[in-house]
Amino acid sequence: MKFRLSMSLLASVWLSACSKPPAATPAPIPIKVVVVSMFENGEPTGDKPGEFQFWIERQKLDQTLDFPMGEYALRMNDAGLLAICTGGGITNAATSIMALGVDPRFDLSHAYWLITGIGGGDPQDVSLGTAAWAKHVVDGDLLYEIDAREIPKDWAYGLIPLGAKKPNDKSEGWTVDTISFPLNPALADWAYALTKDHPIADSAGITAFRQQFAGYPNALKAPFVTIGDTMSSSTYFHGEMMTKWANDWMQLQGGPDANFMVSAMEDSGSLTALRRLSRSGKVDLDRIMVLRTVSNFSMQPPGKDAAWSTTAEYPEDGRPALEAAYQIGNIVVQKLIGNWPEYREHPPQ
């Protein structure tokens, strides 16, 4: 009798447990703006800043969200601002952004994306600390390369488009579709108009460094805001000849209106992931912005060689460019968040 009673009680408990509805899945958090940074020095807060730290500290991104498929935890605030640090290089950027895009905790369908960080500027176009809003991002790794000692005499360099026969020829054979990424030009123009008159702080260190670039009028200027395009490459290319190649490659791949101004590492990886995510409606490609600020130049000054310039210390350790990336980027972030009813359904024109 006792055994029968126990079995009956057990069955009753089991049936009761089975009849309970499953716990409701929390609704995805609607995100207004995602800020994408690429590297951090040390800890995300409280020490020498990288690209991530200013956003966390100054925007009070006090919600820390575990992100095991990324390189750093995500940070968020109640205003709808989410920040990610992808880790350096194209592969880190692509995998981190893809992981975020499929994370069920977030609704990113109306989110704007601000990819912002530092890079190497072409002294023909920009000065140290300059902030450039891109309309084109072009990948600089997907190509053929031959050693400089074996370059034919009538070639300017040994870098050849995939599927082509010589430099600066369009591919007539195989290639890939992740080389050129046109961005929404109207959104870039809007961001530029919003920020073009904002002063970027000059400093003694970057002033002294840029004085070496006699004959490059834009390099000699105090930092400014402009529209200019980004070359994305995990290979840290450098020097006068490589900067010439970058200008040629940008126009070959991005079109005649593209103008190389800043070299960077991760942007083609981030945009590859975002393009894939857009196919399933998880993100809107018309809401992506790329802002790069100049921490160093992509080539040597007159009287110096490329080997010296490649490994030269960044003036003031790149701090002016890090400040500019936050200051200029945040103007746009706050405009979007502060006027969300206006910008939720349609990007600004």
C-alpha positions as CSV (number, residue, x, y, z in Angstrom):
1,M,0.0,0.0,0.0
2,K,2.8,2.4,0.9
3,F,4.6,1.6,-2.4
4,R,1.4,2.2,-4.4
5,L,0.9,5.6,-2.6
6,S,4.4,6.7,-3.4
7,M,4.1,5.8,-7.0
8,S,0.8,7.6,-7.2
9,L,2.3,10.7,-5.7
10,L,5.3,10.6,-8.0
11,A,3.0,10.3,-11.0
12,S,0.9,13.3,-9.8
13,V,4.0,15.4,-9.4
14,W,5.3,14.4,-12.8
15,L,2.0,15.2,-14.5
16,S,1.8,18.6,-12.7
17,A,5.3,19.5,-13.9
18,C,4.6,18.5,-17.5
19,S,1.4,20.6,-17.6
20,K,3.2,23.8,-16.7
21,P,3.7,26.1,-19.7
22,P,7.4,26.7,-20.7
23,A,9.0,29.9,-19.5
24,A,8.4,32.7,-21.9
25,T,11.5,33.7,-24.0
26,P,12.3,37.4,-23.3
27,A,11.5,39.7,-26.2
28,P,14.6,40.9,-28.1
29,I,16.0,44.2,-27.0
30,P,15.5,46.9,-29.7
31,I,18.8,48.5,-30.5
32,K,19.0,52.0,-31.9
33,V,22.7,52.4,-32.6
34,V,25.6,49.8,-32.6
35,V,29.0,51.3,-32.2
36,V,31.7,49.0,-33.6
37,S,35.3,49.5,-32.3
38,M,38.1,47.2,-33.2
39,F,40.8,47.2,-30.4
40,E,41.3,48.0,-26.8
41,N,44.5,48.4,-24.7
42,G,44.4,46.3,-21.6
43,E,41.1,46.5,-19.7
44,P,37.9,48.0,-21.3
45,T,37.9,50.7,-18.6
46,G,40.2,52.5,-16.3
47,D,43.5,52.3,-18.1
48,K,45.2,53.4,-21.3
49,P,42.3,53.8,-23.8
50,G,41.8,52.1,-27.1
51,E,38.8,52.5,-29.4
52,F,36.3,50.9,-27.0
53,Q,37.0,52.6,-23.7
54,F,35.8,56.1,-24.4
55,W,32.4,54.8,-25.4
56,I,32.0,52.7,-22.3
57,E,33.0,55.4,-19.9
58,R,31.6,58.5,-21.5
59,Q,28.3,57.0,-22.5
60,K,27.8,55.1,-19.3
61,L,27.5,51.8,-21.0
62,D,27.1,50.2,-17.6
63,Q,25.3,47.0,-18.7
64,T,27.9,44.3,-19.4
65,L,26.6,41.3,-21.5
66,D,28.5,38.1,-21.8
67,F,29.5,37.4,-25.4
68,P,31.4,34.2,-25.6
69,M,31.6,34.1,-29.4
70,G,33.2,37.5,-29.4
71,E,36.5,38.9,-28.2
72,Y,35.0,41.2,-25.5
73,A,31.8,41.4,-23.5
74,L,29.2,43.7,-25.1
75,R,28.3,47.0,-23.4
76,M,24.9,48.7,-23.4
77,N,22.9,51.5,-21.8
78,D,19.2,52.1,-21.5
79,A,19.2,54.7,-24.3
80,G,19.5,52.0,-26.9
81,L,23.2,52.2,-27.6
82,L,25.1,48.9,-27.9
83,A,28.9,48.8,-28.3
84,I,31.1,45.9,-29.5
85,C,34.9,45.6,-29.8
86,T,35.6,43.0,-32.5
87,G,39.3,42.4,-32.0
88,G,41.8,43.4,-34.6
89,G,41.9,42.2,-38.2
90,I,39.4,41.2,-40.8
91,T,38.7,37.7,-39.5
92,N,38.0,38.9,-35.9
93,A,35.7,41.6,-37.3
94,A,33.7,39.3,-39.5
95,T,33.2,36.6,-36.9
96,S,32.4,39.0,-34.1
97,I,29.8,41.0,-36.2
98,M,28.2,37.8,-37.4
99,A,27.9,36.5,-33.8
100,L,26.3,39.7,-32.8
101,G,23.9,39.7,-35.8
102,V,22.5,36.3,-34.9
103,D,22.3,36.9,-31.2
104,P,18.7,36.3,-30.2
105,R,18.9,38.8,-27.4
106,F,18.8,41.8,-29.8
107,D,16.5,43.3,-32.4
108,L,18.9,45.0,-34.8
109,S,16.4,45.4,-37.7
110,H,16.2,49.2,-37.2
111,A,19.7,49.7,-35.8
112,Y,22.3,52.1,-37.2
113,W,25.8,50.9,-37.3
114,L,28.8,53.2,-36.7
115,I,32.1,51.5,-37.4
116,T,34.7,53.9,-36.0
117,G,38.4,53.7,-35.2
118,I,41.8,54.9,-36.1
119,G,43.9,54.3,-39.2
120,G,46.8,55.5,-41.4
121,G,46.0,58.6,-43.5
122,D,47.2,59.6,-47.0
123,P,49.1,62.9,-46.5
124,Q,47.9,64.0,-49.9
125,D,44.4,64.3,-48.4
126,V,44.4,64.4,-44.7
127,S,46.2,65.6,-41.5
128,L,46.8,63.8,-38.2
129,G,43.6,63.7,-36.2
130,T,41.4,64.2,-39.3
131,A,38.0,62.4,-39.3
132,A,36.9,60.9,-42.7
133,W,33.4,59.6,-43.4
134,A,33.6,56.9,-46.0
135,K,31.3,56.2,-49.0
136,H,33.4,53.3,-50.1
137,V,35.3,50.5,-48.3
138,V,37.6,48.4,-50.4
139,D,39.4,45.2,-49.3
140,G,43.1,45.3,-50.0
141,D,44.0,41.7,-49.3
142,L,42.1,39.8,-52.0
143,L,44.6,39.9,-54.8
144,Y,47.6,38.3,-56.4
145,E,51.1,39.4,-55.1
146,I,54.6,38.7,-56.4
147,D,57.8,39.6,-54.7
148,A,59.2,43.0,-55.4
149,R,62.4,41.6,-56.7
150,E,60.5,39.8,-59.5
151,I,58.2,42.6,-60.7
152,P,58.3,43.1,-64.4
153,K,60.0,46.4,-65.4
154,D,56.9,47.9,-66.9
155,W,54.7,47.3,-63.8
156,A,54.3,49.9,-61.1
157,Y,54.0,47.2,-58.4
158,G,53.5,43.5,-58.0
159,L,49.8,43.6,-56.9
160,I,47.3,42.2,-59.4
161,P,43.5,41.9,-59.2
162,L,42.2,38.4,-58.9
163,G,41.5,37.0,-62.3
164,A,43.6,39.7,-64.1
165,K,46.9,39.5,-65.9
166,K,48.6,42.7,-64.7
167,P,48.1,45.6,-62.3
168,N,45.1,47.8,-62.6
169,D,43.3,45.5,-65.1
170,K,39.8,44.5,-64.3
171,S,39.3,40.8,-63.7
172,E,38.5,38.7,-66.7
173,G,38.5,35.5,-64.8
174,W,37.6,34.4,-61.3
175,T,37.2,36.8,-58.4
176,V,35.1,37.2,-55.3
177,D,32.3,39.6,-54.3
178,T,33.8,40.8,-51.0
179,I,36.3,43.4,-52.3
180,S,34.1,46.5,-52.8
181,F,31.5,47.8,-50.3
182,P,29.6,50.9,-51.4
183,L,28.0,52.6,-48.4
184,N,24.8,54.7,-48.4
185,P,26.1,58.0,-49.8
186,A,23.2,60.1,-48.5
187,L,23.8,58.8,-45.0
188,A,27.5,59.7,-45.3
189,D,26.7,63.2,-46.6
190,W,24.2,63.6,-43.7
191,A,26.8,62.6,-41.1
192,Y,29.4,64.8,-42.7
193,A,27.1,67.9,-42.8
194,L,26.3,67.3,-39.1
195,T,29.9,67.2,-38.1
196,K,32.0,69.2,-40.6
197,D,32.1,72.3,-38.5
198,H,32.9,70.6,-35.2
199,P,36.4,71.5,-34.2
200,I,38.9,68.6,-33.6
201,A,41.4,69.4,-31.0
202,D,45.0,70.1,-32.2
203,S,48.0,69.4,-30.1
204,A,51.7,70.0,-29.8
205,G,52.7,66.4,-30.6
206,I,50.7,66.0,-33.9
207,T,51.6,69.6,-34.9
208,A,55.3,68.9,-34.7
209,F,55.0,65.5,-36.5
210,R,53.1,66.9,-39.4
211,Q,55.6,69.6,-40.0
212,Q,57.8,67.0,-41.6
213,F,55.4,66.7,-44.6
214,A,56.5,69.8,-46.4
215,G,54.9,69.8,-49.9
216,Y,51.7,68.1,-48.6
217,P,49.3,71.0,-47.9
218,N,46.5,68.9,-46.4
219,A,49.0,67.1,-44.1
220,L,50.2,70.4,-42.7
221,K,46.7,71.5,-41.7
222,A,45.1,71.2,-38.2
223,P,42.8,68.2,-38.1
224,F,39.5,68.5,-39.9
225,V,36.4,66.5,-40.9
226,T,36.1,65.3,-44.5
227,I,34.6,62.6,-46.7
228,G,37.1,60.0,-47.8
229,D,37.3,56.3,-48.3
230,T,38.8,53.4,-46.4
231,M,41.2,50.6,-47.5
232,S,40.7,47.5,-45.4
233,S,43.6,45.2,-45.1
234,S,44.9,42.8,-42.5
235,T,48.3,43.3,-44.1
236,Y,49.8,46.6,-42.7
237,F,50.9,48.1,-46.0
238,H,53.0,51.2,-45.9
239,G,55.2,53.6,-47.9
240,E,55.0,56.0,-50.8
241,M,54.6,53.2,-53.5
242,M,52.0,51.3,-51.5
243,T,50.1,54.5,-50.9
244,K,50.1,55.0,-54.7
245,W,48.8,51.5,-55.1
246,A,46.1,52.1,-52.6
247,N,44.8,55.1,-54.5
248,D,44.8,53.1,-57.8
249,W,43.2,50.1,-56.2
250,M,40.5,52.1,-54.5
251,Q,39.4,53.6,-57.8
252,L,39.7,50.3,-59.7
253,Q,37.5,48.5,-57.2
254,G,35.3,51.3,-55.8
255,G,34.8,53.3,-59.0
256,P,36.0,56.7,-60.3
257,D,34.4,58.6,-57.5
258,A,36.2,56.6,-54.7
259,N,39.2,58.3,-53.1
260,F,41.5,56.4,-50.7
261,M,42.2,58.5,-47.6
262,V,42.6,56.1,-44.7
263,S,44.1,52.6,-44.3
264,A,42.5,50.3,-41.7
265,M,42.2,46.6,-41.0
266,E,38.8,45.4,-40.1
267,D,36.1,47.2,-42.2
268,S,35.7,44.7,-45.0
269,G,35.3,41.9,-42.5
270,S,32.6,43.8,-40.6
271,L,30.8,44.7,-43.9
272,T,31.0,41.1,-45.2
273,A,29.1,39.9,-42.1
274,L,26.6,42.8,-42.3
275,R,26.0,42.1,-45.9
276,R,25.2,38.4,-45.1
277,L,23.0,39.4,-42.2
278,S,21.0,41.8,-44.4
279,R,20.0,38.9,-46.6
280,S,17.8,37.6,-43.8
281,G,16.5,41.0,-42.8
282,K,18.5,41.2,-39.6
283,V,20.2,44.4,-40.5
284,D,19.7,47.3,-42.9
285,L,22.7,48.0,-45.2
286,D,21.5,51.6,-45.7
287,R,22.1,52.3,-42.0
288,I,25.8,51.6,-41.9
289,M,28.5,54.3,-41.5
290,V,32.2,54.1,-41.4
291,L,34.3,56.8,-39.7
292,R,38.1,56.5,-39.6
293,T,40.4,59.1,-37.9
294,V,44.0,59.5,-38.7
295,S,46.5,58.3,-36.1
296,N,49.6,58.2,-38.4
297,F,50.4,58.6,-42.1
298,S,50.4,55.8,-44.6
299,M,53.8,56.8,-46.0
300,Q,57.0,58.5,-45.0
301,P,57.7,62.2,-45.0
302,P,60.3,63.7,-47.4
303,G,63.8,62.8,-46.3
304,K,62.7,59.6,-44.5
305,D,62.4,56.0,-45.8
306,A,59.5,53.7,-45.7
307,A,61.2,51.3,-43.2
308,W,61.5,54.1,-40.7
309,S,58.0,55.3,-41.2
310,T,56.4,51.9,-41.0
311,T,57.5,51.4,-37.4
312,A,57.7,55.0,-36.2
313,E,55.8,55.7,-33.0
314,Y,52.4,57.3,-33.5
315,P,52.4,60.9,-32.4
316,E,51.1,61.1,-28.9
317,D,50.4,57.4,-29.1
318,G,47.4,58.0,-31.3
319,R,45.4,59.7,-28.5
320,P,44.2,62.6,-30.7
321,A,42.8,60.3,-33.3
322,L,41.0,58.2,-30.6
323,E,39.5,61.3,-29.1
324,A,38.4,62.5,-32.6
325,A,36.7,59.1,-33.3
326,Y,34.7,59.4,-30.2
327,Q,33.9,63.1,-30.4
328,I,32.8,63.2,-34.1
329,G,31.1,59.8,-34.0
330,N,29.1,60.7,-30.9
331,I,27.6,63.7,-32.5
332,V,25.9,61.4,-35.0
333,V,25.0,58.8,-32.4
334,Q,23.3,61.3,-30.1
335,K,21.4,62.8,-33.1
336,L,20.0,59.4,-34.0
337,I,19.1,58.4,-30.5
338,G,17.7,61.9,-29.6
339,N,15.4,61.9,-32.7
340,W,14.6,58.3,-32.8
341,P,10.9,58.7,-33.8
342,E,12.1,60.5,-36.9
343,Y,14.9,58.1,-37.8
344,R,13.5,54.7,-36.7
345,E,11.7,54.0,-40.0
346,H,13.8,55.9,-42.5
347,P,17.5,56.8,-42.6
348,P,18.2,60.6,-42.7
349,Q,18.6,62.1,-46.1
